[in-house]
């Protein structure tokens, strides 16, 4: 886990990172959707969620991401 945060583990550190907070909420998920569709070639995109184990809130993201 820390290898990815510190730049190891095959992560492309040449691109700047966008961090989106609250991706399980409506606004955060819309921003994530936009960034993934339009900015993922130029940026690494990461998101945070208050409770990633809350399936009801995370399920739309899993569906969107193909999981």
Residue, then its C-alpha position, 0 to 999 in steps of 0.5 A: x500500500x505505501x509503495x503506491x503512495x510513495x511512488x513505487x509499485x509501477x505507478x506513473x509518477x510523471x503525471x500530476x495527481x488529482x484527488x477527489x474527496x467524497x466520491x461516494x456522494x453525488x457531486x464527488x461521483x460526477x466530478x470523478x466521472x468527468x475526470x475519468x472521461x476527460x483528464x485520465x490521459x494527463x492526470x492520475x486520479x484518486x478518490x476518497x470516501x468516508x466509508x468505502x465498505x458502505x456498499x449502498x453508497x459505493x455500488x454505483x461507483x463499482x458499477x461505473x468502474x465495471x466492478 
